[in-house]
């Protein structure tokens, strides 16, 4: 595991170097974490935190970590989420259209 910690440290050091070269005020907050202050488009101040880790895999490393499988799972979850959001937007639009039609019919009856 020592060599993996060395890889993690080297990767984090490269990220720190890139951020410093970009003018960011970056610093370590743990052996595997860094942070730096940010300001969003609306002028709100905050912090970004980056952690670099070496995953052990299932059962505390008894089964190897499947990085490609994790990527595929994430993509599937994102697609499912997008589909649910699209469905919710369609239902909301249909509800609003029905409410407008009902309102227009009610106004027409009143005249």
BELNORBEL-V904912 format. One record per run of one state. SS is the DSSP state (a for helix, b for strand, c for the rest). FROM is the first residue (numbers start at 1). LEN is the number of residues. If there is no record, write none. Layout:
ss->SS from->FROM len->LEN
ss->SS from->FROM len->LEN
This chain:
ss->c from->1 len->1
ss->a from->2 len->20
ss->c from->22 len->4
ss->b from->26 len->5
ss->c from->31 len->2
ss->b from->33 len->7
ss->c from->40 len->5
ss->b from->45 len->7
ss->c from->52 len->6
ss->a from->58 len->4
ss->c from->62 len->5
ss->a from->67 len->44
ss->c from->111 len->1
